[in-house]
Amino acid sequence: MATDEEVIRKRLLIEGESGGDDRRISNLLKTFIKWCDTDQSSDESTVTYQKMQMMLAQVDFAMERTQLIHQMNIKEMSNYEELYSSIEQNIRDAHRQIADCKAELQDAKRERKNRQEYDTLAKVIQKQPDRKETLSKLQELDKDLGDLTKSKESLEQKLEERRKQFHVLISAIHELQRILEADEKQQKLDLTNDSLLDESMDTSLTDK
């Protein structure tokens, strides 16, 4: 037994998007020919005429619905393009900020290395005369080293935040792709359901 999804897929492949409209127009032409061949004053002619009016209303409704769906799709595509553009710009900004943070971190590491070398040199100088002046400079170097350590920690924290922001942006892109795919499937399913409903109504009217 074929599943509902397989049946819907086969109907879409066979009929396309306008299969239901083609059947309605074909049935309308057949009904019109039948009405022309009947006595215009008979009850059957009146029933056939009312049936044609109903079929014309269905065709008008289908056309209006198709136009509305088309306009809605155009608007959604425009919104999606704007959203894509915004996300791409945010990604570029995040890449640039991460690159800047990495450069700042490298500078901080280089300065820290220089400070460590200065500290080593200061320890050597400490053994020489003028101990008081040397100790004062050493204290200043220790203070600078502490400031650099804090700066390094701050830069590392900033870099981690940029990484998290970039991860959020990537997740948003994946979620948007999932929404687009779900919307496309839902639109196809809605069109198929409408086609099946129209066919059921046509069959019911034909039986009458």
N, C-alpha and C positions, 0 to 999 in steps of 0.2 A: 504494500500500500504506500502510495506516495504521500509525503508529508505536505502540510499546508504551504510551507515555504517553497517546496519544489513545485507545487501547483501554481503558486503565484509567479514564481520565476519563469515557468513555461508560458504562462499567459502573457507576461510582459514581453517575452521574446517573440511570441507569435503576433500579438496585437500591437505592440509598441505603445507609445503614450496616447495616441489618438484612436485606438481600436474601438473604444466605446462610442466615440463621436461618429465614426464611420458606420457603425451598426445603427445608431439612431437615425442618421440621415437616410440610410438604405431602407429602414423600416418606414420612415416618413414618406419616402417616394412610393413604396409599395402601398401604403395606406391611401395616399393621394390617388393613385391609379385605381384602387378598389373603389374609392368614393366616387370617382368620375364614372365608373361603370355601373353604379347603383342608381336607383330611382331617387332623385333629389328630395322628393316629398315623403319618402318612406322613413320609418323609425330607424332602420339600419343606417340610412344616410346621415341622419342626425347624430347617431352614436359614433359613426366613423368620423364625422366632422369634429365632434368634441374630442375624440381621441387624437386627431391631428393637432388640435389646439394645445392639448396637453403635451404632445411630443414636441411641438414648436417651443413651448415654454421650457421644456427640459433642455433643448438645444441652446436656447438663450442663456439659461442658467449655467450650463457647462462652459459656454464661451466666456461669460463674465467671471466664472470661477477660475478658468485658465488664465485670464488676463490678470486677475488679482494675485494668483500664485506667481505669475511671471514677474509682476512688479515687486512682490515681496522678496523673491529670490534676488532680484537686482539690488534691492536695498540691503539685504543681508550680505551679499557679496561685497558691497561697498563698505559696510561696517567691518566685515572680516578683514578686508584689505587695510583699512585704517588701523585695526587692532594689530595685524601682522607688522605693519610699518612701525607702530609704537613699540612693539616687543623687540623688533630688530634693532631699533635705536637704543633701547634700554640695554640690550646685550652688548652693543658696541661700547656704550658708556661704561658698562661693568668691566669689559675687557680692558678699556683704557685705565680705569681706576685701579684694577688689579696690577696692571703693568707699572703704574706710578707707585703703588705701594711696594712692589718688589724692588723698584729702583731705590726708594727711600730706605728700605730695609737693608739693601746692600751698602748704601752709604753709611748707615748706622753701624753695621758690622765693621766696615773699614775704619770708621772713627774709633770704634771700641778697641780694635786691634792696635791702632796708633796709640790710644790711651794706655793700653796695657804695656806697650813698649816704653811709653813715657814713664810709667810707674816703675818699670824695671830699671830704667836709667836713673830715676829719682832715688831709688834705693841705693844705687852705687854712689850717687853724689852725697847721699846722707852720711856716708862714712868719711866724707872729707870735711875740712874746716867750714865755718859758717853754718853750723848745724841748725841754729834757730831759723835762719832764712830758708834753708833747705826743707825743714819740717813744715814751714808755712806753705811753701809751694806744693809739698806733698799732700797737704790737706786740701789745697785747691784742686789738685789732680784727682784726689779721691771724690771730692764733691762733683767734679765734672764727670767722672766715671759713673757715679750714681745717677746723675741726670741722664747720661747716655743709656744706662740700663733701663730706666723708666721709659725713655723714648723708644727703645727697642721693643719693650713689652707693649707699649701703646700701638706701635706700628704693626706688630704681630696680631694684636687684637683687631685692628682695622682691616688687615688682610683677611682674617678669618670671617669677618662680617661680610666682606665683598664676595668671598667664596659662597657663603650662605645665600646671598642675594642672587648670585649667578645660578645657583641650584634651584632657587624658587622660580626664576625666569624659565629655565629649562622645563621644570615641571608644568608651568603655565602653558608652554608651547605644546607639550604632550596632551594636556587636558583639552586645549583648544582643538587639536587634531581629532581627539576622541569625540568631542561635541559635534564637529563638522561631519564626521562619519555617521554619528547617530542621527543627526538632522537629515542627512541624505537618505539613510535607510527609512526614516519615518515618513519622509515625503513620498518615496516610492510606495511605501505601504499604504499611505493615505490615498494616493492616486489609484492604486489597485483596488482598495476597498470601495472607492467611489465608482470605479468601473464595474465591479461586481454588483453593487447596489443598483446602478442604472440598468444593467442587464436583467437583474431580477424584476425590476419594475416593467421593463419592456416585455419580458416573458409573461408577466401577470396580465398586462394589457392585451397582449396578443391572444391569450387564452380566452379572455372575455369576448 
